[in-house]
Every structure is written in C-alpha cells, then in structure tokens.
Amino acid sequence: RRSPAFTAAVVLTLALGIGANTAMFGVVDWLMFRPYPYLRDPSTVHRVYMRWTQRGERRTQSHTEYARFLDIARWTTSFSHHAAFAERMLAVGVGDAARERRVGVVSATFFGFFDAPPALGRYFAPDEDRIARGADVAVLSHGFWRSAYAGRDVRGERLQVGSVSATIVGVAPEGFSGLNDADPPALYIPITTYAAAEADPRNAATYFSAYNWGWVEIMVRRKPDVSVAQASADASRAHVMSWNQQRETEPSLPAAEIAKPAAVVSAMKLGAGPEPGLEARTALWVSGVAVVVLL
C-alpha cells in the first residue's frame, strides 16, 4: 500500500515470468514428454532410430525400410512387441465427396501397444496384414466416424481409400490419436495393403525384401528386464546384420566397418529423440528465455 508503483511492477514481473514459463512448459511437455493417449506403459515403449556414417558424416533418422523393420524384429531379443507405422495423405471417398485425408498405415501389431478397445467392431488381425499384400480393411477414427457417418453402425460398409476399396471393420475409441496427437489420422489401413496397392510399382513388389524405400518408422516395447542401453546394443547388432544382408544385393554399399550402422532406442516423441527437429529446439530455446525472464 505504501509503494503501489513498486508493487505493481513486482506483480507484473512475476505474472510475465510465471505465465511465460507455464505456457512454454506446456509446449515442451506436449512436444517432448507427454505420452500419447491410451499408450500402455509408455516408459517401455520406444521409437527405433537408425544411425550410420555417410561420406564421413554421422546420420540419424527415424524412417527406414520395411525390410529393415522385418530384420530388426527377426534379429532382436530385447523387445516383446514390434510395429511399423507411417502416415500418408490419400483421397478418401468417391466422386465429389472424396477428400484428401490423413491415413495411418500401420502393422496389425500397432494397436496392441494401446489400452484402447474399439468403440465399434474390431481392429484388423495379423492375417489381414500379411506379406505381400494385406487385406482391404479399414478402421475409422472416432472423430471421422462421427462426422462422416453420424455414429451409425458402419461395419461391413465399403470406403474408397486411395486405390483401395476397403471394408470398414471397426472404429477406434474417442480420443485415440495413434502417434499423432496434433493431427490424428482419419482412419487406419494395414501397412502391407498400402505398400502393395499405393506404392510406386517399382517398390510395390519388393518393399518387404529390398532396401531402397525408406518410409516406415519402428516402435518397440522393451522387455521389463532389459535396459535402454542393452536394447540399443541389441538393435545395433541387428542393424549390422541387416546392413550386411543388404550388401549381398547392393555390392556398392560401404562395408559395415566403414558405415558403422547402429540403432538408437529412444523416446517416442521425436522432439525428445536423438535428433530433435527445429520445432523442439526452438521450444527449448524459448523456454530458456522464459526462465531468464522469471529470474
């Protein structure tokens, strides 16, 4: 009361400092730490990042070939579950009603990582995600189901997804966003169905055996008695074996001793992974500025 100007300055300073930190913590938490909705035991679920040396530069990326995913699943023992996933923008519907929508192309094992029983019907089964071509089936997101079908029973109906005439077999629960809580897919189809039907013809016939199309990402569930370091070492050994197998059909590929292929078992959120993107780095920088303001 004796120093109203000083009091107002202190309150304003605290308000700016605390408000900026609260806002930025929310952004950083969403980008890097907050688990995806419905993800079961998120501390044991990881994205696998591939690492190798190319022209003297160490490279790390989350995308790899489907054949590499099969190798990682085949030649590792540290994980209880594996899944491959990707997202594509495809025309959904026919005629004037067709709209380009985000489609999750996922392996049948993908949904097992979540505690998310379908709101209607079922998810697709392993035999519907078979090599070389999976079944023409689709699972709708809850939001797309409500907006496009008014929540009625759509099991057994056909839906055009790109070049695939898919049978709707189920609907995901409300709030389920897969691995994209910013812009969730409108629906999901088997990854082998997409690869065989939608890929470039040169890749469609060989996506499961050739190493020339890096388009999928890998998620794994680590066994309880395995540390992250042990899991990364196990996945790195598998990557070396996979690299050597690739060299059998691509002799020009550098030897493993030169390329030093490895794998990093790290965070599901890309922003917290070994190669965070510009968005995550910017958020961390702005968070530092917010801390300075508070101090």
N, C-alpha and C positions, 0 to 999 in steps of 0.2 A: 504493500500500500504506500510505503514511503517513497519507493522508486518505481513508479509504474512503467516508465520507458525501459529501464533495465529489465524489469520482469517480463515485459512484452518481448524484448529481444531474446531473453533466455528461452521463453516458451516457444517462440518461433524457431529458434535454432534447434531445440530438441525435437520439435514437430517435424522439421525438414530432415534432420538426421535419422530419427526413428522411422519416419514414413518412407524415406528413400531406401533404408536397409530392409524394411519389411517388404516393400514392393520387389526389390531385387532378389531377396531371398526366395520369394515365391517363384520368380522367373527361373533362377538357378535350380531350385528344387524340382520344378517341372521338367527342365531340360536335362538334368543330370541324375537326380536321386529318387524321385517319386516313382514307385513301382507302377507298372501298367495295371489297369483294373482287372480284377479276377485272377491275376497271376499267382499261382500256388507256390508258396515258399520261395519268394523272389531272391533270397540270398544265395540259393543254389543254382539259379538259372543264369546262363551267360551267353553272350554272343561270341563267336569264334572269329578272330581277325587273322587274316593271312599276311605273312611277312616274308620278304625275300629281297635280295640285292639285285638291282638292275642298273647297268652302266655306272657302277660304283656308288649308287645311291640306295639307301635302305628304304624300302617302300612298305607301307602297311595299308591294307584296305579290308573292308568288311564284305565286299562282294567276291564271289568265287564261282567256279563252275559246278554244275550239278554232279558231274563225275567226281569232282574233288569232295563234295559232300558225301557221296557214297563211300569214298575211300576213308574219310575221317570216321564215319560211322562204323566201317568194317574193321579198321585197324586201331581203334582206341578201346580202352577198358575202363576209363575213368568216369564214364557217363552212363546214366541209366536210361536216358531218353535223348533222341536227336530229332530235329525237324529242320526242313528247308523252307524258306519263305521268300516272297518278293511281292511287289505291288506294281500293277500296270493300269494305265488308263485305257479302257475299252468301251466301245459302243455297246450299250445295254438297251435292249428293246428292239422293235422293228418299226420301219416306216417313220412317220413324223413323230412318233412317240419315243424314238431312240435318243438316248442322251449319253454323252461320254461320262463315265463314272469310274471311280477308283475301285479296282478289283484286287482282292487279296488272293494270290496264287500260293497255296500252302500245301505241305505234305499232310497226309491223314493224321500223322502224329502230332501236328501242331496244336490241336485243341486239347490234347491231353496235358498240356502244360498249365491249363487254366482250370479253376474251380468254377465252371460256367456251364451248367446244364442247359441244353437248348430250351428256348421258350416254346418251341413247337417242333415236332419231328425229331430229327437226329442230325449229327454231323456225318460227313462221309467216312466210309470204312476203309481199312487198308487195301482191300481188293479193288476199291474204286480209285486208288492212287497207284496203280501198277505201271511198271515199265513194259512196253514202250509208250503206251497211251492209256491214260486213266479214263474213268467213266465220265459221261457228260452229265454231271450233277452240280448243284449249287446250294449254298447255304446263305440265306439273306441276313443282313444286319437287322437289328430290331427297328432302327430308325427308317431304313428303306422299306421294310415290311409295312410299317405303319403309314408312311407317306404314299407309297405306291399301291398298296393293296388293302389299306384301311384295316389292317389287323385280322383279316379273314383267313381261314384255313387254305393255304396255297400248296399244300403237299401234293406232289404229282403234276402240278402245272409246269408248262414249259416256259423258259425265258431265254431269249437270244442274248448271248454274251460273246461279243466279237463274232467269230465264225462258229461258235459252239451253241447248239440248241440244247440247253441244259434243263434237266428235270430238277425242280426245287424239292429238296429232301428235308429241309429244316430251317429254323430261324434262331439266330443267336439271342442271348438274353439282353435285356435293356442295359445299356451302359457298357457293353462289351465292345472294345475298340481294337482288339488284336494288339499289334505292336505299333499303333499309330494313334495316339490319343489327341493329336492335333487335327487330323483329317482322316477319320476312320474309313476303311473300305465300305462300300455299299453292299458288297457280297463277297463270297469266297468260292473258289473252284479248286479242284485238285491241281497240284503243280505239274504233274505229268500230263494232265489234259491240256493245260495251257501250252506246255513246251511242244507237244506233238501237233497241236492244232494251230497255234498262233505264231510260232517261231518262224524265222527265215527258213525256207526249205532246206538250205544247206546245213542248218543246225538241227532242224526238227528230227531228223533220222538218227542223229549221233549225239544228242545233248547228254545222254547218260553214259557215254563212253569216250567222248572227245573232250579236250581241254581248251577249246578255242572260243568259248562263250561264257564269260564271267557275268552272271546275272542274279545268282541266288545268294542269300545270306543263311548262316547256320546258327541255330540256337541249340543249346545242350542243357541238360540237368546234371550237375555234378553229384556223384555218389557221396553219401554223408561222410565216409572215412577218407575222402580224397581232398587235399588242399588245392587251392587255386594254382599254386606253383607246380604241383605234381600234375594237375590236369593240363596246364600249358605245356609241360615237358612231354606228356603223353601225346597231345595233339601235334606237337612239333615233330615227334618221331613219325607219326602218321603222314604228316605233310612231306617229310623227306622221302618216305616210301612212295607216296603219290607222285612226287616230282620225278623220281627215278622211273616210275611206270610211264609217265608222260614222255620221258626221253626216248622210250622204246619206239614211239611213233613220230617223235619230233627230235631227230638227232642233233639239230642245230641248237636246241635248248642248252644253256650252260649247265655244266655238271653241278651237282648239289654242293660240292666243296666250294664252288665259286659263287653260286647264287645264295647259298646258306638259307634254304627255306625253313621257316619256323611258323609257329602259330601262337597267338596270344588269347588265352581265355580271360575275358574281361567283362566289363559292365554291359548290360543290355542296352542302356541308353548310350547313344553314340557320343553325346556330349561328355560322358564320363569315361569313354573308351581311350585307347592308346593314341588315337589321332582325332581329337575333338575338332569339330568344324568351326567355321568363322562365327556362327551364331553363339556357340557355347563360349568361345574365347572372348567374344565381345561382352557377353553377360558377366563373365568373371572380372573383366577389366572394369566394367561399370560398377560392379559390386565393390571393388576396391576403392573406387572414387566415393561410393556411398559411405564406406567405412571412414574414409578421411573426413567427409562432411560431418559424420557423427562425432568423431574425435574433436 
